Amino acid sequence: MIKREIKNRYKGSAIGLIWSLLVPLLMLGAYVFVFGVLFGVQLDDDTEGPLGYGLWFFTGLTAFWLFSESISVAPDLLLNNAVLIKKIRGCPR
């Protein structure tokens, strides 16, 4: 089901599966540039400069994207694969 979902998601796009890697990296780069370079956000003395902020930010964004994608895709997957959910095997009467 995962392979089919990935194929269907990027079927008509110009660069296909690369979008799934390119968009989060561009978004991460934009956030790091704005907050790490322009605003000069520093977290602790251990995280030096934009690279440390970028790594910290990347971990938070990864967790958020995973949660967000699971919540937004799960209802459609359940509705589209209802046959698999309703299938009952070996149910004694």
PDB file with one MODEL, atoms N, CA, C and O in Angstrom:
MODEL        1
ATOM      1  N   MET A   1       0.814  -1.189   0.000  1.00  0.00           N
ATOM      2  CA  MET A   1       0.000   0.000   0.000  1.00  0.00           C
ATOM      3  C   MET A   1       0.859   1.255   0.000  1.00  0.00           C
ATOM      4  O   MET A   1       0.479   2.268  -0.586  1.00  0.00           O
ATOM      5  N   ILE A   2       1.995   1.195   0.643  1.00  0.00           N
ATOM      6  CA  ILE A   2       2.870   2.366   0.706  1.00  0.00           C
ATOM      7  C   ILE A   2       3.431   2.693  -0.667  1.00  0.00           C
ATOM      8  O   ILE A   2       3.453   3.857  -1.069  1.00  0.00           O
ATOM      9  N   LYS A   3       3.885   1.672  -1.392  1.00  0.00           N
ATOM     10  CA  LYS A   3       4.420   1.902  -2.735  1.00  0.00           C
ATOM     11  C   LYS A   3       3.356   2.506  -3.644  1.00  0.00           C
ATOM     12  O   LYS A   3       3.631   3.445  -4.390  1.00  0.00           O
ATOM     13  N   ARG A   4       2.151   1.970  -3.581  1.00  0.00           N
ATOM     14  CA  ARG A   4       1.059   2.471  -4.406  1.00  0.00           C
ATOM     15  C   ARG A   4       0.719   3.917  -4.048  1.00  0.00           C
ATOM     16  O   ARG A   4       0.463   4.730  -4.936  1.00  0.00           O
ATOM     17  N   GLU A   5       0.715   4.236  -2.775  1.00  0.00           N
ATOM     18  CA  GLU A   5       0.419   5.599  -2.329  1.00  0.00           C
ATOM     19  C   GLU A   5       1.478   6.581  -2.828  1.00  0.00           C
ATOM     20  O   GLU A   5       1.143   7.675  -3.283  1.00  0.00           O
ATOM     21  N   ILE A   6       2.738   6.202  -2.747  1.00  0.00           N
ATOM     22  CA  ILE A   6       3.824   7.081  -3.214  1.00  0.00           C
ATOM     23  C   ILE A   6       3.750   7.260  -4.724  1.00  0.00           C
ATOM     24  O   ILE A   6       3.937   8.369  -5.225  1.00  0.00           O
ATOM     25  N   LYS A   7       3.481   6.180  -5.456  1.00  0.00           N
ATOM     26  CA  LYS A   7       3.346   6.287  -6.915  1.00  0.00           C
ATOM     27  C   LYS A   7       2.210   7.221  -7.304  1.00  0.00           C
ATOM     28  O   LYS A   7       2.370   8.072  -8.178  1.00  0.00           O
ATOM     29  N   ASN A   8       1.067   7.061  -6.658  1.00  0.00           N
ATOM     30  CA  ASN A   8      -0.094   7.880  -6.991  1.00  0.00           C
ATOM     31  C   ASN A   8       0.096   9.344  -6.614  1.00  0.00           C
ATOM     32  O   ASN A   8      -0.404  10.234  -7.303  1.00  0.00           O
ATOM     33  N   ARG A   9       0.804   9.593  -5.543  1.00  0.00           N
ATOM     34  CA  ARG A   9       0.988  10.967  -5.078  1.00  0.00           C
ATOM     35  C   ARG A   9       1.833  11.774  -6.049  1.00  0.00           C
ATOM     36  O   ARG A   9       1.523  12.936  -6.312  1.00  0.00           O
ATOM     37  N   TYR A  10       2.877  11.194  -6.579  1.00  0.00           N
ATOM     38  CA  TYR A  10       3.812  11.942  -7.417  1.00  0.00           C
ATOM     39  C   TYR A  10       3.734  11.544  -8.891  1.00  0.00           C
ATOM     40  O   TYR A  10       4.686  11.770  -9.638  1.00  0.00           O
ATOM     41  N   LYS A  11       2.620  10.960  -9.318  1.00  0.00           N
ATOM     42  CA  LYS A  11       2.495  10.459 -10.681  1.00  0.00           C
ATOM     43  C   LYS A  11       2.568  11.572 -11.727  1.00  0.00           C
ATOM     44  O   LYS A  11       3.262  11.406 -12.730  1.00  0.00           O
ATOM     45  N   GLY A  12       1.887  12.686 -11.536  1.00  0.00           N
ATOM     46  CA  GLY A  12       1.833  13.723 -12.553  1.00  0.00           C
ATOM     47  C   GLY A  12       2.821  14.854 -12.361  1.00  0.00           C
ATOM     48  O   GLY A  12       2.806  15.808 -13.140  1.00  0.00           O
ATOM     49  N   SER A  13       3.674  14.788 -11.363  1.00  0.00           N
ATOM     50  CA  SER A  13       4.592  15.897 -11.097  1.00  0.00           C
ATOM     51  C   SER A  13       5.837  15.801 -11.981  1.00  0.00           C
ATOM     52  O   SER A  13       6.169  14.735 -12.500  1.00  0.00           O
ATOM     53  N   ALA A  14       6.504  16.918 -12.137  1.00  0.00           N
ATOM     54  CA  ALA A  14       7.636  17.003 -13.055  1.00  0.00           C
ATOM     55  C   ALA A  14       8.839  16.198 -12.574  1.00  0.00           C
ATOM     56  O   ALA A  14       9.446  15.475 -13.363  1.00  0.00           O
ATOM     57  N   ILE A  15       9.195  16.309 -11.298  1.00  0.00           N
ATOM     58  CA  ILE A  15      10.387  15.602 -10.829  1.00  0.00           C
ATOM     59  C   ILE A  15      10.057  14.472  -9.858  1.00  0.00           C
ATOM     60  O   ILE A  15      10.955  13.896  -9.243  1.00  0.00           O
ATOM     61  N   GLY A  16       8.780  14.160  -9.721  1.00  0.00           N
ATOM     62  CA  GLY A  16       8.358  12.968  -8.995  1.00  0.00           C
ATOM     63  C   GLY A  16       8.731  12.930  -7.535  1.00  0.00           C
ATOM     64  O   GLY A  16       8.442  13.860  -6.782  1.00  0.00           O
ATOM     65  N   LEU A  17       9.377  11.847  -7.137  1.00  0.00           N
ATOM     66  CA  LEU A  17       9.679  11.578  -5.730  1.00  0.00           C
ATOM     67  C   LEU A  17      10.661  12.582  -5.137  1.00  0.00           C
ATOM     68  O   LEU A  17      10.721  12.737  -3.917  1.00  0.00           O
ATOM     69  N   ILE A  18      11.419  13.255  -5.970  1.00  0.00           N
ATOM     70  CA  ILE A  18      12.386  14.238  -5.469  1.00  0.00           C
ATOM     71  C   ILE A  18      11.671  15.369  -4.738  1.00  0.00           C
ATOM     72  O   ILE A  18      12.247  15.991  -3.845  1.00  0.00           O
ATOM     73  N   TRP A  19      10.403  15.643  -5.114  1.00  0.00           N
ATOM     74  CA  TRP A  19       9.639  16.678  -4.414  1.00  0.00           C
ATOM     75  C   TRP A  19       9.524  16.380  -2.923  1.00  0.00           C
ATOM     76  O   TRP A  19       9.565  17.299  -2.105  1.00  0.00           O
ATOM     77  N   SER A  20       9.381  15.122  -2.565  1.00  0.00           N
ATOM     78  CA  SER A  20       9.216  14.774  -1.152  1.00  0.00           C
ATOM     79  C   SER A  20      10.466  15.086  -0.335  1.00  0.00           C
ATOM     80  O   SER A  20      10.379  15.258   0.881  1.00  0.00           O
ATOM     81  N   LEU A  21      11.620  15.160  -0.980  1.00  0.00           N
ATOM     82  CA  LEU A  21      12.851  15.536  -0.289  1.00  0.00           C
ATOM     83  C   LEU A  21      13.167  17.020  -0.459  1.00  0.00           C
ATOM     84  O   LEU A  21      13.683  17.659   0.458  1.00  0.00           O
ATOM     85  N   LEU A  22      12.859  17.560  -1.622  1.00  0.00           N
ATOM     86  CA  LEU A  22      13.219  18.932  -1.941  1.00  0.00           C
ATOM     87  C   LEU A  22      12.401  19.964  -1.160  1.00  0.00           C
ATOM     88  O   LEU A  22      12.958  20.941  -0.659  1.00  0.00           O
ATOM     89  N   VAL A  23      11.109  19.758  -1.055  1.00  0.00           N
ATOM     90  CA  VAL A  23      10.251  20.733  -0.380  1.00  0.00           C
ATOM     91  C   VAL A  23      10.614  20.882   1.104  1.00  0.00           C
ATOM     92  O   VAL A  23      10.762  22.015   1.562  1.00  0.00           O
ATOM     93  N   PRO A  24      10.763  19.801   1.878  1.00  0.00           N
ATOM     94  CA  PRO A  24      11.165  19.992   3.281  1.00  0.00           C
ATOM     95  C   PRO A  24      12.554  20.624   3.430  1.00  0.00           C
ATOM     96  O   PRO A  24      12.773  21.418   4.345  1.00  0.00           O
ATOM     97  N   LEU A  25      13.492  20.281   2.544  1.00  0.00           N
ATOM     98  CA  LEU A  25      14.823  20.888   2.641  1.00  0.00           C
ATOM     99  C   LEU A  25      14.786  22.386   2.327  1.00  0.00           C
ATOM    100  O   LEU A  25      15.466  23.176   2.983  1.00  0.00           O
ATOM    101  N   LEU A  26      13.999  22.774   1.332  1.00  0.00           N
ATOM    102  CA  LEU A  26      13.858  24.200   1.035  1.00  0.00           C
ATOM    103  C   LEU A  26      13.175  24.940   2.179  1.00  0.00           C
ATOM    104  O   LEU A  26      13.558  26.061   2.514  1.00  0.00           O
ATOM    105  N   MET A  27      12.179  24.325   2.768  1.00  0.00           N
ATOM    106  CA  MET A  27      11.487  24.934   3.904  1.00  0.00           C
ATOM    107  C   MET A  27      12.424  25.070   5.096  1.00  0.00           C
ATOM    108  O   MET A  27      12.428  26.100   5.770  1.00  0.00           O
ATOM    109  N   LEU A  28      13.213  24.043   5.358  1.00  0.00           N
ATOM    110  CA  LEU A  28      14.195  24.092   6.438  1.00  0.00           C
ATOM    111  C   LEU A  28      15.216  25.186   6.173  1.00  0.00           C
ATOM    112  O   LEU A  28      15.563  25.949   7.075  1.00  0.00           O
ATOM    113  N   GLY A  29      15.699  25.266   4.936  1.00  0.00           N
ATOM    114  CA  GLY A  29      16.657  26.308   4.581  1.00  0.00           C
ATOM    115  C   GLY A  29      16.096  27.701   4.771  1.00  0.00           C
ATOM    116  O   GLY A  29      16.803  28.595   5.237  1.00  0.00           O
ATOM    117  N   ALA A  30      14.833  27.899   4.416  1.00  0.00           N
ATOM    118  CA  ALA A  30      14.204  29.210   4.590  1.00  0.00           C
ATOM    119  C   ALA A  30      14.089  29.571   6.069  1.00  0.00           C
ATOM    120  O   ALA A  30      14.388  30.699   6.459  1.00  0.00           O
ATOM    121  N   TYR A  31      13.657  28.618   6.891  1.00  0.00           N
ATOM    122  CA  TYR A  31      13.533  28.878   8.331  1.00  0.00           C
ATOM    123  C   TYR A  31      14.901  29.169   8.957  1.00  0.00           C
ATOM    124  O   TYR A  31      15.035  30.094   9.757  1.00  0.00           O
ATOM    125  N   VAL A  32      15.899  28.388   8.596  1.00  0.00           N
ATOM    126  CA  VAL A  32      17.233  28.595   9.164  1.00  0.00           C
ATOM    127  C   VAL A  32      17.793  29.940   8.723  1.00  0.00           C
ATOM    128  O   VAL A  32      18.420  30.638   9.520  1.00  0.00           O
ATOM    129  N   PHE A  33      17.575  30.312   7.470  1.00  0.00           N
ATOM    130  CA  PHE A  33      18.070  31.605   6.999  1.00  0.00           C
ATOM    131  C   PHE A  33      17.385  32.754   7.730  1.00  0.00           C
ATOM    132  O   PHE A  33      18.051  33.678   8.196  1.00  0.00           O
ATOM    133  N   VAL A  34      16.068  32.703   7.831  1.00  0.00           N
ATOM    134  CA  VAL A  34      15.336  33.801   8.462  1.00  0.00           C
ATOM    135  C   VAL A  34      15.639  33.879   9.954  1.00  0.00           C
ATOM    136  O   VAL A  34      16.010  34.942  10.452  1.00  0.00           O
ATOM    137  N   PHE A  35      15.487  32.772  10.672  1.00  0.00           N
ATOM    138  CA  PHE A  35      15.642  32.822  12.120  1.00  0.00           C
ATOM    139  C   PHE A  35      17.092  32.691  12.578  1.00  0.00           C
ATOM    140  O   PHE A  35      17.494  33.344  13.541  1.00  0.00           O
ATOM    141  N   GLY A  36      17.875  31.866  11.908  1.00  0.00           N
ATOM    142  CA  GLY A  36      19.257  31.652  12.338  1.00  0.00           C
ATOM    143  C   GLY A  36      20.211  32.727  11.866  1.00  0.00           C
ATOM    144  O   GLY A  36      21.118  33.113  12.603  1.00  0.00           O
ATOM    145  N   VAL A  37      20.022  33.225  10.635  1.00  0.00           N
ATOM    146  CA  VAL A  37      20.957  34.205  10.070  1.00  0.00           C
ATOM    147  C   VAL A  37      20.450  35.627  10.264  1.00  0.00           C
ATOM    148  O   VAL A  37      21.155  36.458  10.836  1.00  0.00           O
ATOM    149  N   LEU A  38      19.238  35.921   9.797  1.00  0.00           N
ATOM    150  CA  LEU A  38      18.719  37.289   9.871  1.00  0.00           C
ATOM    151  C   LEU A  38      18.413  37.723  11.302  1.00  0.00           C
ATOM    152  O   LEU A  38      18.827  38.801  11.730  1.00  0.00           O
ATOM    153  N   PHE A  39      17.689  36.884  12.037  1.00  0.00           N
ATOM    154  CA  PHE A  39      17.323  37.249  13.407  1.00  0.00           C
ATOM    155  C   PHE A  39      18.378  36.856  14.433  1.00  0.00           C
ATOM    156  O   PHE A  39      18.362  37.364  15.554  1.00  0.00           O
ATOM    157  N   GLY A  40      19.279  35.977  14.078  1.00  0.00           N
ATOM    158  CA  GLY A  40      20.362  35.568  14.970  1.00  0.00           C
ATOM    159  C   GLY A  40      19.912  34.813  16.201  1.00  0.00           C
ATOM    160  O   GLY A  40      20.447  35.031  17.288  1.00  0.00           O
ATOM    161  N   VAL A  41      18.945  33.933  16.054  1.00  0.00           N
ATOM    162  CA  VAL A  41      18.436  33.154  17.181  1.00  0.00           C
ATOM    163  C   VAL A  41      19.502  32.190  17.662  1.00  0.00           C
ATOM    164  O   VAL A  41      20.097  31.467  16.863  1.00  0.00           O
ATOM    165  N   GLN A  42      19.747  32.176  18.965  1.00  0.00           N
ATOM    166  CA  GLN A  42      20.678  31.223  19.572  1.00  0.00           C
ATOM    167  C   GLN A  42      19.949  30.488  20.682  1.00  0.00           C
ATOM    168  O   GLN A  42      19.221  31.092  21.469  1.00  0.00           O
ATOM    169  N   LEU A  43      20.151  29.181  20.736  1.00  0.00           N
ATOM    170  CA  LEU A  43      19.443  28.377  21.720  1.00  0.00           C
ATOM    171  C   LEU A  43      20.232  28.257  23.016  1.00  0.00           C
ATOM    172  O   LEU A  43      19.736  28.620  24.083  1.00  0.00           O
ATOM    173  N   ASP A  44      21.438  27.759  22.930  1.00  0.00           N
ATOM    174  CA  ASP A  44      22.330  27.586  24.078  1.00  0.00           C
ATOM    175  C   ASP A  44      23.731  27.955  23.631  1.00  0.00           C
ATOM    176  O   ASP A  44      23.952  28.353  22.487  1.00  0.00           O
ATOM    177  N   ASP A  45      24.660  27.818  24.537  1.00  0.00           N
ATOM    178  CA  ASP A  45      26.059  28.022  24.160  1.00  0.00           C
ATOM    179  C   ASP A  45      26.577  26.843  23.336  1.00  0.00           C
ATOM    180  O   ASP A  45      27.551  26.983  22.597  1.00  0.00           O
ATOM    181  N   ASP A  46      25.924  25.671  23.463  1.00  0.00           N
ATOM    182  CA  ASP A  46      26.364  24.480  22.723  1.00  0.00           C
ATOM    183  C   ASP A  46      26.043  24.574  21.233  1.00  0.00           C
ATOM    184  O   ASP A  46      26.799  24.066  20.404  1.00  0.00           O
ATOM    185  N   THR A  47      24.945  25.209  20.892  1.00  0.00           N
ATOM    186  CA  THR A  47      24.563  25.320  19.479  1.00  0.00           C
ATOM    187  C   THR A  47      25.142  26.601  18.917  1.00  0.00           C
ATOM    188  O   THR A  47      24.680  27.697  19.233  1.00  0.00           O
ATOM    189  N   GLU A  48      26.140  26.458  18.093  1.00  0.00           N
ATOM    190  CA  GLU A  48      26.817  27.629  17.567  1.00  0.00           C
ATOM    191  C   GLU A  48      26.336  27.951  16.163  1.00  0.00           C
ATOM    192  O   GLU A  48      26.428  27.121  15.259  1.00  0.00           O
ATOM    193  N   GLY A  49      25.829  29.146  15.989  1.00  0.00           N
ATOM    194  CA  GLY A  49      25.479  29.653  14.678  1.00  0.00           C
ATOM    195  C   GLY A  49      24.268  28.990  14.052  1.00  0.00           C
ATOM    196  O   GLY A  49      23.527  28.249  14.698  1.00  0.00           O
ATOM    197  N   PRO A  50      24.093  29.281  12.777  1.00  0.00           N
ATOM    198  CA  PRO A  50      22.921  28.766  12.066  1.00  0.00           C
ATOM    199  C   PRO A  50      22.905  27.245  11.908  1.00  0.00           C
ATOM    200  O   PRO A  50      21.832  26.649  11.821  1.00  0.00           O
ATOM    201  N   LEU A  51      24.079  26.609  11.872  1.00  0.00           N
ATOM    202  CA  LEU A  51      24.105  25.159  11.705  1.00  0.00           C
ATOM    203  C   LEU A  51      23.521  24.445  12.926  1.00  0.00           C
ATOM    204  O   LEU A  51      22.730  23.513  12.780  1.00  0.00           O
ATOM    205  N   GLY A  52      23.896  24.866  14.096  1.00  0.00           N
ATOM    206  CA  GLY A  52      23.341  24.277  15.319  1.00  0.00           C
ATOM    207  C   GLY A  52      21.850  24.515  15.426  1.00  0.00           C
ATOM    208  O   GLY A  52      21.094  23.623  15.811  1.00  0.00           O
ATOM    209  N   TYR A  53      21.428  25.726  15.083  1.00  0.00           N
ATOM    210  CA  TYR A  53      20.001  26.040  15.095  1.00  0.00           C
ATOM    211  C   TYR A  53      19.271  25.201  14.047  1.00  0.00           C
ATOM    212  O   TYR A  53      18.163  24.725  14.294  1.00  0.00           O
ATOM    213  N   GLY A  54      19.887  25.019  12.883  1.00  0.00           N
ATOM    214  CA  GLY A  54      19.265  24.225  11.824  1.00  0.00           C
ATOM    215  C   GLY A  54      19.060  22.777  12.228  1.00  0.00           C
ATOM    216  O   GLY A  54      18.012  22.197  11.944  1.00  0.00           O
ATOM    217  N   LEU A  55      20.047  22.188  12.888  1.00  0.00           N
ATOM    218  CA  LEU A  55      19.913  20.796  13.345  1.00  0.00           C
ATOM    219  C   LEU A  55      18.815  20.661  14.393  1.00  0.00           C
ATOM    220  O   LEU A  55      18.034  19.710  14.370  1.00  0.00           O
ATOM    221  N   TRP A  56      18.765  21.616  15.303  1.00  0.00           N
ATOM    222  CA  TRP A  56      17.730  21.602  16.332  1.00  0.00           C
ATOM    223  C   TRP A  56      16.349  21.758  15.694  1.00  0.00           C
ATOM    224  O   TRP A  56      15.406  21.049  16.044  1.00  0.00           O
ATOM    225  N   PHE A  57      16.249  22.682  14.768  1.00  0.00           N
ATOM    226  CA  PHE A  57      14.993  22.946  14.093  1.00  0.00           C
ATOM    227  C   PHE A  57      14.563  21.758  13.239  1.00  0.00           C
ATOM    228  O   PHE A  57      13.373  21.451  13.154  1.00  0.00           O
ATOM    229  N   PHE A  58      15.525  21.089  12.606  1.00  0.00           N
ATOM    230  CA  PHE A  58      15.235  19.932  11.765  1.00  0.00           C
ATOM    231  C   PHE A  58      14.585  18.809  12.569  1.00  0.00           C
ATOM    232  O   PHE A  58      13.652  18.168  12.084  1.00  0.00           O
ATOM    233  N   THR A  59      15.056  18.562  13.776  1.00  0.00           N
ATOM    234  CA  THR A  59      14.460  17.500  14.596  1.00  0.00           C
ATOM    235  C   THR A  59      13.017  17.826  14.947  1.00  0.00           C
ATOM    236  O   THR A  59      12.158  16.944  14.926  1.00  0.00           O
ATOM    237  N   GLY A  60      12.748  19.070  15.265  1.00  0.00           N
ATOM    238  CA  GLY A  60      11.376  19.471  15.572  1.00  0.00           C
ATOM    239  C   GLY A  60      10.469  19.395  14.358  1.00  0.00           C
ATOM    240  O   GLY A  60       9.337  18.919  14.453  1.00  0.00           O
ATOM    241  N   LEU A  61      10.961  19.864  13.213  1.00  0.00           N
ATOM    242  CA  LEU A  61      10.156  19.815  11.993  1.00  0.00           C
ATOM    243  C   LEU A  61       9.894  18.391  11.537  1.00  0.00           C
ATOM    244  O   LEU A  61       8.815  18.095  11.025  1.00  0.00           O
ATOM    245  N   THR A  62      10.855  17.512  11.714  1.00  0.00           N
ATOM    246  CA  THR A  62      10.666  16.118  11.320  1.00  0.00           C
ATOM    247  C   THR A  62       9.544  15.481  12.130  1.00  0.00           C
ATOM    248  O   THR A  62       8.687  14.794  11.573  1.00  0.00           O
ATOM    249  N   ALA A  63       9.543  15.702  13.423  1.00  0.00           N
ATOM    250  CA  ALA A  63       8.476  15.156  14.266  1.00  0.00           C
ATOM    251  C   ALA A  63       7.130  15.760  13.879  1.00  0.00           C
ATOM    252  O   ALA A  63       6.128  15.048  13.809  1.00  0.00           O
ATOM    253  N   PHE A  64       7.101  17.056  13.631  1.00  0.00           N
ATOM    254  CA  PHE A  64       5.848  17.710  13.250  1.00  0.00           C
ATOM    255  C   PHE A  64       5.346  17.201  11.901  1.00  0.00           C
ATOM    256  O   PHE A  64       4.155  16.921  11.760  1.00  0.00           O
ATOM    257  N   TRP A  65       6.226  17.076  10.905  1.00  0.00           N
ATOM    258  CA  TRP A  65       5.811  16.604   9.585  1.00  0.00           C
ATOM    259  C   TRP A  65       5.297  15.179   9.639  1.00  0.00           C
ATOM    260  O   TRP A  65       4.321  14.847   8.967  1.00  0.00           O
ATOM    261  N   LEU A  66       5.937  14.339  10.423  1.00  0.00           N
ATOM    262  CA  LEU A  66       5.483  12.955  10.559  1.00  0.00           C
ATOM    263  C   LEU A  66       4.078  12.904  11.155  1.00  0.00           C
ATOM    264  O   LEU A  66       3.204  12.201  10.647  1.00  0.00           O
ATOM    265  N   PHE A  67       3.871  13.647  12.224  1.00  0.00           N
ATOM    266  CA  PHE A  67       2.556  13.686  12.868  1.00  0.00           C
ATOM    267  C   PHE A  67       1.506  14.282  11.934  1.00  0.00           C
ATOM    268  O   PHE A  67       0.412  13.735  11.798  1.00  0.00           O
ATOM    269  N   SER A  68       1.834  15.393  11.295  1.00  0.00           N
ATOM    270  CA  SER A  68       0.899  16.078  10.417  1.00  0.00           C
ATOM    271  C   SER A  68       0.508  15.211   9.222  1.00  0.00           C
ATOM    272  O   SER A  68      -0.670  15.131   8.873  1.00  0.00           O
ATOM    273  N   GLU A  69       1.475  14.569   8.602  1.00  0.00           N
ATOM    274  CA  GLU A  69       1.202  13.714   7.446  1.00  0.00           C
ATOM    275  C   GLU A  69       0.362  12.508   7.845  1.00  0.00           C
ATOM    276  O   GLU A  69      -0.543  12.118   7.108  1.00  0.00           O
ATOM    277  N   SER A  70       0.648  11.912   8.999  1.00  0.00           N
ATOM    278  CA  SER A  70      -0.136  10.751   9.431  1.00  0.00           C
ATOM    279  C   SER A  70      -1.585  11.129   9.703  1.00  0.00           C
ATOM    280  O   SER A  70      -2.502  10.391   9.343  1.00  0.00           O
ATOM    281  N   ILE A  71      -1.793  12.276  10.337  1.00  0.00           N
ATOM    282  CA  ILE A  71      -3.154  12.710  10.653  1.00  0.00           C
ATOM    283  C   ILE A  71      -3.921  13.077   9.392  1.00  0.00           C
ATOM    284  O   ILE A  71      -5.118  12.805   9.299  1.00  0.00           O
ATOM    285  N   SER A  72      -3.255  13.689   8.423  1.00  0.00           N
ATOM    286  CA  SER A  72      -3.975  14.121   7.224  1.00  0.00           C
ATOM    287  C   SER A  72      -4.218  12.981   6.232  1.00  0.00           C
ATOM    288  O   SER A  72      -5.188  13.038   5.477  1.00  0.00           O
ATOM    289  N   VAL A  73      -3.380  11.960   6.210  1.00  0.00           N
ATOM    290  CA  VAL A  73      -3.509  10.881   5.230  1.00  0.00           C
ATOM    291  C   VAL A  73      -4.339   9.714   5.770  1.00  0.00           C
ATOM    292  O   VAL A  73      -4.974   9.008   4.987  1.00  0.00           O
ATOM    293  N   ALA A  74      -4.349   9.498   7.056  1.00  0.00           N
ATOM    294  CA  ALA A  74      -5.006   8.324   7.642  1.00  0.00           C
ATOM    295  C   ALA A  74      -6.488   8.199   7.291  1.00  0.00           C
ATOM    296  O   ALA A  74      -6.914   7.102   6.930  1.00  0.00           O
ATOM    297  N   PRO A  75      -7.294   9.251   7.374  1.00  0.00           N
ATOM    298  CA  PRO A  75      -8.715   9.069   7.036  1.00  0.00           C
ATOM    299  C   PRO A  75      -8.942   8.619   5.591  1.00  0.00           C
ATOM    300  O   PRO A  75      -9.789   7.763   5.339  1.00  0.00           O
ATOM    301  N   ASP A  76      -8.204   9.180   4.652  1.00  0.00           N
ATOM    302  CA  ASP A  76      -8.352   8.771   3.255  1.00  0.00           C
ATOM    303  C   ASP A  76      -7.921   7.323   3.048  1.00  0.00           C
ATOM    304  O   ASP A  76      -8.559   6.588   2.295  1.00  0.00           O
ATOM    305  N   LEU A  77      -6.855   6.914   3.705  1.00  0.00           N
ATOM    306  CA  LEU A  77      -6.405   5.525   3.571  1.00  0.00           C
ATOM    307  C   LEU A  77      -7.447   4.548   4.122  1.00  0.00           C
ATOM    308  O   LEU A  77      -7.682   3.489   3.541  1.00  0.00           O
ATOM    309  N   LEU A  78      -8.058   4.910   5.230  1.00  0.00           N
ATOM    310  CA  LEU A  78      -9.083   4.038   5.795  1.00  0.00           C
ATOM    311  C   LEU A  78     -10.302   3.951   4.886  1.00  0.00           C
ATOM    312  O   LEU A  78     -10.865   2.873   4.700  1.00  0.00           O
ATOM    313  N   LEU A  79     -10.711   5.091   4.317  1.00  0.00           N
ATOM    314  CA  LEU A  79     -11.874   5.084   3.433  1.00  0.00           C
ATOM    315  C   LEU A  79     -11.584   4.363   2.120  1.00  0.00           C
ATOM    316  O   LEU A  79     -12.440   3.641   1.608  1.00  0.00           O
ATOM    317  N   ASN A  80     -10.390   4.553   1.575  1.00  0.00           N
ATOM    318  CA  ASN A  80     -10.053   3.928   0.299  1.00  0.00           C
ATOM    319  C   ASN A  80      -9.791   2.427   0.420  1.00  0.00           C
ATOM    320  O   ASN A  80      -9.911   1.701  -0.567  1.00  0.00           O
ATOM    321  N   ASN A  81      -9.441   1.959   1.601  1.00  0.00           N
ATOM    322  CA  ASN A  81      -9.147   0.540   1.808  1.00  0.00           C
ATOM    323  C   ASN A  81     -10.145  -0.093   2.777  1.00  0.00           C
ATOM    324  O   ASN A  81      -9.782  -0.955   3.577  1.00  0.00           O
ATOM    325  N   ALA A  82     -11.380   0.333   2.702  1.00  0.00           N
ATOM    326  CA  ALA A  82     -12.411  -0.178   3.615  1.00  0.00           C
ATOM    327  C   ALA A  82     -12.634  -1.669   3.442  1.00  0.00           C
ATOM    328  O   ALA A  82     -13.037  -2.352   4.384  1.00  0.00           O
ATOM    329  N   VAL A  83     -12.378  -2.178   2.249  1.00  0.00           N
ATOM    330  CA  VAL A  83     -12.556  -3.614   2.001  1.00  0.00           C
ATOM    331  C   VAL A  83     -11.617  -4.428   2.889  1.00  0.00           C
ATOM    332  O   VAL A  83     -11.998  -5.483   3.397  1.00  0.00           O
ATOM    333  N   LEU A  84     -10.416  -3.949   3.071  1.00  0.00           N
ATOM    334  CA  LEU A  84      -9.461  -4.677   3.903  1.00  0.00           C
ATOM    335  C   LEU A  84      -9.838  -4.627   5.376  1.00  0.00           C
ATOM    336  O   LEU A  84      -9.566  -5.565   6.124  1.00  0.00           O
ATOM    337  N   ILE A  85     -10.456  -3.543   5.786  1.00  0.00           N
ATOM    338  CA  ILE A  85     -10.828  -3.402   7.193  1.00  0.00           C
ATOM    339  C   ILE A  85     -12.040  -4.265   7.516  1.00  0.00           C
ATOM    340  O   ILE A  85     -12.115  -4.865   8.588  1.00  0.00           O
ATOM    341  N   LYS A  86     -12.986  -4.326   6.586  1.00  0.00           N
ATOM    342  CA  LYS A  86     -14.224  -5.067   6.826  1.00  0.00           C
ATOM    343  C   LYS A  86     -14.081  -6.566   6.624  1.00  0.00           C
ATOM    344  O   LYS A  86     -14.992  -7.331   6.940  1.00  0.00           O
ATOM    345  N   LYS A  87     -12.958  -6.979   6.105  1.00  0.00           N
ATOM    346  CA  LYS A  87     -12.751  -8.394   5.807  1.00  0.00           C
ATOM    347  C   LYS A  87     -12.605  -9.164   7.125  1.00  0.00           C
ATOM    348  O   LYS A  87     -11.729  -8.861   7.936  1.00  0.00           O
ATOM    349  N   ILE A  88     -13.457 -10.144   7.324  1.00  0.00           N
ATOM    350  CA  ILE A  88     -13.439 -10.934   8.556  1.00  0.00           C
ATOM    351  C   ILE A  88     -13.105 -12.370   8.184  1.00  0.00           C
ATOM    352  O   ILE A  88     -13.762 -12.964   7.330  1.00  0.00           O
ATOM    353  N   ARG A  89     -12.095 -12.919   8.818  1.00  0.00           N
ATOM    354  CA  ARG A  89     -11.694 -14.294   8.554  1.00  0.00           C
ATOM    355  C   ARG A  89     -11.865 -15.130   9.813  1.00  0.00           C
ATOM    356  O   ARG A  89     -11.512 -14.705  10.913  1.00  0.00           O
ATOM    357  N   GLY A  90     -12.394 -16.281   9.638  1.00  0.00           N
ATOM    358  CA  GLY A  90     -12.478 -17.246  10.735  1.00  0.00           C
ATOM    359  C   GLY A  90     -13.311 -16.765  11.907  1.00  0.00           C
ATOM    360  O   GLY A  90     -13.014 -17.089  13.057  1.00  0.00           O
ATOM    361  N   CYS A  91     -14.328 -16.012  11.631  1.00  0.00           N
ATOM    362  CA  CYS A  91     -15.174 -15.513  12.714  1.00  0.00           C
ATOM    363  C   CYS A  91     -16.213 -16.578  13.065  1.00  0.00           C
ATOM    364  O   CYS A  91     -17.102 -16.852  12.259  1.00  0.00           O
ATOM    365  N   PRO A  92     -16.118 -17.182  14.248  1.00  0.00           N
ATOM    366  CA  PRO A  92     -17.093 -18.226  14.628  1.00  0.00           C
ATOM    367  C   PRO A  92     -18.442 -17.592  14.929  1.00  0.00           C
ATOM    368  O   PRO A  92     -18.528 -16.486  15.464  1.00  0.00           O
ATOM    369  N   ARG A  93     -19.462 -18.301  14.582  1.00  0.00           N
ATOM    370  CA  ARG A  93     -20.825 -17.797  14.854  1.00  0.00           C
ATOM    371  C   ARG A  93     -21.396 -18.388  16.073  1.00  0.00           C
ATOM    372  O   ARG A  93     -22.527 -18.072  16.441  1.00  0.00           O
TER     373      ARG A  93
ENDMDL
END
